[in-house]
Amino acid sequence: MSTVHGAGNSPPPVTVAAGILDGIARGGGGGALTELIRAQHSKVALLVRAIAELSESRPAYRALLAVADRAPEAVSAVLIHPSVLGWAMSTTARLHAGLPAESETLALVAAAAAVRGGAGFEVGPPADLPLPSLGRLLTPAAGDRLDLTTGGELLVNGRPAGSNWRPLTRLRITDRWSVRIDGVHSPLPPAEPLLDAATAERWRAGLAAGWRILADDHPGVAEDVVTAVRTVLPMPAPPEGHTSGTYRHAFGCLGMSAPQDPTLTALTLTHELHHLKLSGLTDLFELIEMTTELGYAPWRADPRPHIGLLHGAYAHLGVAAFWRRRIEAESDEGRRHAARVEHVRWREAALEVSTDLLATAPLTGLGRRFVTGMRDEMTAWRADPMPRVVTAEATRLNDEHRASYKISPAGRPGAGARPAEPRPGGGDTPAG
């Protein structure tokens, strides 16, 4: 059976040059990130073929192949949608394990691709019709034909769908970046939008304010966010502060509580982009063997497994790089001092964990190369001139965190520790 790259074709083999791995290790993106996204296309093509072979979904798969022959871009747009990626991975895993799985969703994926690709889709028995990556049509009639205009409007029998069509909320952040509001645990859009119009506008404005900081002062990161982040999952805000997370198998989705402060939003985008890049890389290569051993994380209130420490160190390489660029961007001396402290604190924290991983963790050969690249990048930053008062304050903050961790019973930080950053997603979240 062929894959959804068109009848008779298999997904192209994915090769990643060593320089790409090295560039990502040092916090880079650009062309390296594009290669990771290309790999996601091949990954999901193989997953949907596996779903068809392991379930009773071959007719839906053949329908998807037929669309791919005429409109491959439409099929790719649906399959690479983060919630569809997540569904494909979890469904394949459940089918392999002999567990119940939502393999019938493949028919809806094929329907969404047909609607996107201009092939049209004829509704079967009347029922709500969720179209992954697009939205949900309420109570269409049997025999209705669905099409999508070039502007993204759904047509039913050639006429606008009207109030029965509930598209995924789209936030146009800039002329070049827009995101959909969507979940990750199911590719089937809900009957009601996750955000009402007024709340959606507040989200759009908040994301835009954070992204503008990146575009002005961190243009490489801004470009990578545009390239990689396709959906946003709104999360409840914690009692204090802000929460965010990425989902390993829903590549391209960022979960976060409502944006408030523009600088914090810019930092969140940077932090989660690094988790996303590392998740894409570990889809291709095994960097570290799984163990039950736990270790100290300077940014958490709980011990973390080695993979969590690797994710946390890499994300905080991005955090430290963000604050390093903010030092020159800030005109106010007080904010510049704060940026220096944040940079040194998280540089040293991530450097400590990277060094510990190289000394004690079961890294593969590629993993050792990757972590060495991280360590070398952060070590080079130590050459930046820094006032003694900054270094002293950053050291004090890190020392206080470690001291409270050591004195707490059961190996957990006491009440004086810096709270852990809450992250969503349970076992599917590569929390650091």
N, C-alpha and C positions, 0 to 999 in steps of 0.2 A: 504494500500500500504506500502510495506516495504521501508527501507532506503538503502542507498548505502554502508551499512556495509555487504551486502550480502542478498540474498533472504530470507525473513522471519525473519530477524534480525532488531532490532532497535538499534540506537546508545546507547552505555552504559551510564547510568546516571553519571553525573559529580559531584563528591563531592570533596571539598577542605578542608583539615584539617585547624583548626584555626592557627596552627603553620606556615602554608604556608602563610596565609594572613599576619601574624605578621612578617615573614621573608622578604616578599616583602616590607612591610611598612618601614623597616629599610634599604632598598636599596638592599637587597639580591636577588639572583636568584637561579641558580643551579636547584635542584629538583623542587622548586616552579615554576620556569619558564617552566620546562617540563610539569608540570600539566596544566599550562595555555595553552600551545600548544595543549595538549590532548583535552582540552575543545574546542579549535577552530575546531578540527576534528568533534566533535559532533555537533557543531553549524552549520557548513556548510552542514553536512549531512541532518539536519533538514530543512535548507534553500532550498536545491535543491529538496527535497520532496515537500515542499510548492510550489515551482515554477511549478512542474509537476501538482500538484492538482489545481492550480489557473489558468493554461494556457492550451494550446493545445500541451503540451510537453511530454505527457505520453509515446509515442513511444521512444523518446530520453532517457527518464528516465529508461525505461525497458532495453534499450541497455546498459546504464550505470550499471544497476544492473547485467546484464549478465557478463560484464567485472569484476565487483566486486567479483562475485563468483569464477572467475578463477585467478584474479590478484588484490587482494584488495590493495596491496601497490601502484600499478599504479594509481588506482582511487584516493587514498589518496594524492599522489604526485600532481595530477592535482588540486584537490579540495582545497588543502591547499595552493596552489600558491597564493600569495597576490592579484594579479589582479582578479583572479577567486573568491576569498573570497569577494572582493569589489563588483564585479558584482552580486554575489548571494544575498548579503544584499540589494543593491539598487534595484534589480529586484523584490525581494520579497516585499519590501516596496511599490514600484510602483504598483504592481499587487493588493496588499491589498487596495490601495487607488483608484483603478480603472483607473490608468493612463497607457499610452502606455509603454511597457517594452520590453527589448530584451530577451524574454524567448526562442526564437529560438536558441540562443547561446548555450543552453543546449545540442543540437545535436553536436556542435563542441567540447564541453567539453567531451562528450562521445567518440567522434572520437579520441581526444587526449589521452584519457585513454586507448582506444583499441590499439592505436599505441604504447604507452608506455608499455602496458601489454603483448605484444607479440601475441595478438589476431589478429593483422593486421586490416586494414581498407580498404574498397573498395570505390573508389571515385565515386560519382554520376555524375550529369551533370557537364561539364567542367566549372570551375571558380576557381579563386584564393581560396586557402583553408587555412584559418588561424587556427592553432592548439594551443589553449591556453596552456601556460607554455612551449611550444616548439619552435614555429616559424611559418612561412608562406610559403606555397608551391605555386609558381606561375604557373598558367595555367596547372594543371595536366589533363590528358586525362581521359574520362569516363572509368571506369573499372580498372584503375590503382590500384594496391595493395600497401599499404604503411606499412612499418615495421620499427622498430628502433633497431639498434644493441645494444649490451651491452655497447659499447663505446659511445652511444648517436648519431650515424650517421643514418640519414634517408635513407631508401632504397625504391626505387620505382620499383616494379616488380623484387625485388631481387638485384637491382643494385643501386649504390650511386646516390642520387637525383641530384647532380651536381649544377650548378649555379642557377637553378630555386628554390633551397631551401634556405630560408633566416632564419636561426636559430636565436633565441634570443642570443644576445651577452653574452658570459659567461666569467667572470673574475675569474681566479683561484688566490685568494689572498694568500693562504697558501696551504700546503698539505691537510689541514683539512677544509678549508673554501673557498667556491666559491659562487659567486652571479651571478644572471642574471640581465641584464639591461632591465627593463620593465616599463610600465606605471601602473596607478592605475584606471583610469576612464573607461577603457575597457579591457577585457581579450583577445581581438583579436590582435595579434601581427601585427605591421605595415609591409608594403611591404619592407621598407628599414630599416636597423638597426638604432637604435637611436644614436649609436656611430660608427665612422669609426675605422679602425684597429689601426691607430696611436693614436687617442684620447683614445681609449679603453685601450691601454697599459699605457698611462699616468694616467688614472684612477686606473688601477690595481696597479701600482707602488705607487701612492699616498695613496690608501687605505691600502696597505701592510705596508707602513712606519708608518701610524697611528696605525694600529693593533699591530705592533711589540712593540710599546711603552706600549700598554695595556698588551701584553703577558709578557713583562719583569717586569713591575711594578704593574700591576693591573690584575693578572691572572684570578680572578673570573669574572671580567667584560669581559675580552677577550673571555672566554669560553661561556659566555652568548650571546655575539655578534655572535659567530659561531653558536650557537643553534638557535637563533631567526631571524637573518637578512638573508633573502633569495633573495631579489631583491633590486636593487637600481634604483631610478629615477633621472637622471641628471636634474638639475635645472639651469636656467641662474643665473650667479653671479650678485649681486646687484652692484651699482656704487662703493660702498666701502664695504669691508668686505666679509662675507660669509653668506649663508643662508642654512637652513635645516628644515626638518619637518618629522613627521610621519602621517599616515593616519589611523584613528580609525578602519575602517572596512576592510582595506587591511593589516591585521596583518602580519608583517614580511617585509614590504617595508619601506625603508628609502629614503627620498628625500633629495638631497643636491646639492650644487654647487660644481664645480670641486675641489678636494682636493689640497691644496697648502702646508700649513705648517703641518708637522707631528703631533705636539702637538695639534694643533687646530683640526686636523682630529680625533685624539684619544678622545679629549673632545667632539666633535660632536657625535661620536659613543656612548659615555657614556650618554650624554644628551638625545639622541633620544631613546636609549635603555630603559631609565626610562619612557619616554612617552609610549613606546610600552608596557611595563609591566603593567602600570596603565590602558591602554586601554583594555588589555586582562582581567584584573581583573574586570573592570566595565562592561564587557560583561557578567560576572557571577553574580555580586552583585551590587545592588544600594548603592552607598556610600554617595550620596548627592542628595537632591531634586533639580530639575531645578527651578530657579527663574529668574526674570529679574533684580535683584539687581546687581550692579557693585561695585567693590572694587579696592583698590590700589595694584598694582603689582610692586615691586621694580626693576624688570627687563624689564618693558615695558614702552612705552610712551603713553599708553592708559589704561583706566580702564578696568577690566576684570570681567566676571561673575564668580560665585562661582566655577563652574566646571573648568574654566580656571585657577583660582587661585590655585585650588587643583593640577591640572596638573603642573603648573609652580613651585609650592613649591616642588613637588616630583621630578621634573626634576632637580631643583637646589639643592636638597639634593644630587643627583648624582654628580652635578657639584662640590659642596663643598667637597664631598668625594674624587673626582678625585684630586683636588688640595691638599687635606690633604696628599694623598699618594705621590704627586709630591714633597712635602717638603723634604722628605728624599731621593728621587730619584735624585734630582738636585745636582750636585757637585759645580756649580757656585753660589756664595753667592748672587749675584744680582738676579738670577733667583729663588733662594730659597726664597728670600724676597718677590718677586712678587707672588710666589705660596702661601706663608703665607697670603698675603693680599687678594688674590682671595679666598682662603679658608674661611677666617674670614668674608669677605664681603658677600659671598653667603650663608654661614652658618647662619649668623644673618638675612639676608633677608628672607630666607626660613623659619627660625624659627619664625620670626615675623608674616609671613602670616599664618603659621600653627597655631600659638596661636590665631590669629584673627579668623580663621575658627572655632576653637573649641569654641570660645566665641560667634560668631554671625551667623555662617552658618547653614543651615538646614541639618545637617549631620544625616544619619541614625545611628542605633546602631553600625553596622559594620564600617560605615564611621568614627564615633568617635573613635573606636578602632584603625582604620588604621592611622588616623591623630595623635592620641596620640602616636603611635609607632614611627612615623616620628619625632614628637617633642622630644620624649625621646632620640632617637638616636642622634639628633643634640645637645641636651642639654648636653649629656655626652661628646661630643667633646670639650665643653668649658673647660674641665679639662686639656686639652693640654696646656703646658706652651707656652706662646706667648709674644714676646717683645712688650713693650708698643707702640713703634713707629708703629708696624704693626696694632695693634688694633685701634690706632688713625687714621691711613690712611684709613682703611676699614670703620670706622665710618664716616669719612669725606665724602667718596664717596657715601655712602648710604644717608647721610644727604643732600648732594647736589642734589641727584636725587629727594628726597622727597620735598625739598624746591622749586625746579623748577616746580614740579608738582603742588604744592599749589598755586604758584603765577601766573600760566598760566590762561588765560581766559577760560571759559567753562570747567574747571576741567581737562585740558590736560596739559602735561608738556610744558615748554617753550623751546626756542632754545638751552638752555644750558643742556637739559636733555640728558642722554645716549640714543642713538637711540634704538628703539625696535628691537628685533631680528626678521627679516622677516621670515615668515613661510608659506608654500604652503597649498593649499587644500581647502580653503574656509571653509564651515561649517563642512566638514568632518575631519578637522584637529583639534586635541585637543590642541590648542595653549595655552601656559601658560601665 
